[in-house]
Structure formats: structure tokens, C-alpha cells
Amino acid sequence: MENLDPAGAREDEGYPGALTIKLVRHGESEANVGRASPQEVGDHNVALTERGRAQARAAGVALGRAFLHGAQIYCSPYRRTRETLDQLCRGAGYERGAAALRVLEDPRLREVEHGYFDYEAQQEDRALHGWFYYRFRGGESPADCYDRTSGFLDSLIRQVERKDARRVLIVSHGLTIRCFVMRFMHMTVEAFEELANPGNAAVITIGPSDQLAAPRFTCGRWGVDGVELRT
């Protein structure tokens, strides 16, 4: 476990004390296995594979109906995240899937936009200008994603406080999830760049560190579990 705030200098920014946030990356997609190109079908329209749907249902079984009941649920509007949430809800015991629950879609949870130019041709410039800061031609940088994720977190906290919610589920994308963790946990750019991309349908938990079995990082009274480091 690494303490990101050993001096105790950072404040909790008014986060509700009993809050637990589960972040789930979408299941395996057609693009993940090379059967669809985001440049050809549109990144927002990439579907899950059958394996990805099964992964999402298994995540729902693991989360359970009790966690979803009464939780604030947020989802990226992309097809693969919508399908993931629907199958996750079915796995948790909701026969009608996501339609049985109140879901708030938020475009700020979308995938980082990689633009419309050749990805590999930009790797030299990306290395020069920094992985976190480099903005893909016609797209975004992880720093841009961090900015919109910060705005989303502010909105989330206001909604949680207004509804007195204690559980939050967010279904999004690998890089967006890492940006959310970075923002919530006050990570440095260097610490962020050490985070590995979550696996398909992986679940990352943010909550009070004394309520987590094995937090990877802590900051103040908060911890994050389920994240992995690059090897």
C-alpha cells in the first residue's frame, strides 16, 4: 500500500464519509479483438463481443443486487458501456437489465478521443511531449480527459449529497477510469502514468481505506483497490 499523502496535507474536499464508488471498465469489445475499427464504425458504436457480455454479467454477479439497489449509477453513452451496464444489471439479478434502474448517462465519461489520424505515426511526438500531455491530432490528451473527469466528479458529489446516496456505480473506459482515480486520489502525473489499464469488466473500488481489504493507494482517509501497476 502506498500513501499518496504521507504528510496529511490534503483535504477530503467534502466527500461524504460513507461513500463507496465502484468503477467498471466495459467488457471485451469488437475493437479489443480486432474485429472492428473505431475509425470505420465510429468509436461510440463499437459493440461488445459475446465474451465481453459474459464478463459484464460476471461483474454483476460479483457486485450483487444489494449494491445496485438505491445506488447512483452513471454510464458513458458509448454502445459498449451501455451494453456492459445492461449485462451487469442482469448478472446482478435485474431481469430487465439497466432499464430496471435509474441510470444517468454522462458524455464526460466517454473514452479519450484519439482523433482521426494514424495512431502509431504519433508515438514519437507523444514520447517527446509526454504521454499525459500529448493531444492526439483531432482528438484529446489524457490531460483533457482529466479536466472533464474533474467536472464530472464535482457534479457527482453534489448529486450524492442531494440524494444522500452512499453507493455509486460508474461504467466507463480504461483511461477515463484512471483519470477519475487520479483526480479523486490526488495522484501526481508520474503516479498516474504507472497505472496499468484495467482489464475488461474489471472493478475498481474507491472508499474509506479502513473498509477496503487491500487498498493499493491511500490518500487521507480514502483508499483505492483493484488498480494494477504497469510491469
DRENTINU-797079 format. One record per residue (C-alpha): x, y, z. Coordinates in steps of 0.2 Angstrom, whole numbers, plus 5000, padded with zeros to 4 digits. Layout:
# DRENTINU-797079
XYZ ...
This chain:
# DRENTINU-797079
500050005000 500750174995 500150335005 500050474992 499850605006 501150555020 501150725027 499250735028 499250895019 497750865008 495950895012 494550775008 493650914998 491950875007 491750705000 490350605010 491250495023 490250335020 490450345001 490950194991 491250214972 491350064960 492150094943 491949964930 492849964913 491749904898 491849714894 492949654879 492449744863 492449704845 493949834843 494849754858 494949594847 495249674830 493549644823 493049824822 493949984819 493450134828 493950244813 492750144802 491250114813 491450264825 492150234842 490550274850 489750124840 490949984845 489949834852 490449704865 490949534860 489949384867 491449364879 491349544884 489449524888 489849374899 491249474908 489949604911 488749484918 490049404929 490449584936 488649604940 488649434950 490149494960 489449664963 487749594968 485949664968 486149744986 487549864979 486549924964 484949944974 484750134978 486550174971 486850324960 487350244943 488250334929 488750274912 489750334897 488550354882 489550234871 488750074865 490049964873 489750044890 487850044888 487949854884 489149824899 487949904911 486449814904 487349644906 488049694923 486249734929 485649564923 487049474931 486549564947 484849494946 483849634937 482949534923 482649694913 484449744914 484849934915 483049984911 482549924929 483650054937 483850244935 485450274925 486250444922 487250444906 488650574905 489650614890 491150674901 491350484905 491650444886 493350374880 494850484877 494650544859 496150484848 495750584833 495650534815 497450514811 498650364811 498950324830 500550244828 501350384817 501150494833 502050394845 503750484843 502850654846 501950584861 503550524869 504350694866 502950794873 502450674887 501150534887 499950634899 500050794890 500150754871 498550794862 498150674848 497850764832 496050794830 495750724847 496250744866 497650714878 497450624895 497550794902 496050844893 495150694900 495750734917 494950904916 493250844911 493350704923 493650834937 492050924932 491050754932 491750724950 491150894956 489350854949 489350684956 489750744974 488350874973 487150734967 487650614980 487450744994 485750804987 485150624987 486050565002 486750414992 488150304999 488550194984 489050244966 489250134951 490150214936 490350114919 491650194908 493350164899 495050124904 495950284903 494450384909 494350274924 496250304928 495950494926 494550484939 495650384951 497050514948 495850664952 495050584967 496650524975 497650674971 498950574961 500450664953 500650644934 502050524937 501050414948 499650414936 500750354922 501250204932 499450144932 499049994921 497449994910 496049904919 495549734912 493949714903 492549724915 493749754930 493049834945 494049964954 493450024971 493650194980 493150214998 493650245016 495350155017 494850065033 493449975024 494449915009 495349745011 496949785002 497049964996 498449994983 498550184987 497850295001 497650475002 496950555018 495550435024 495250375006 495950214998 495850134980 495849944977 495849844961 497149954952 498649874945 500349954940 501249934924 502549804923 
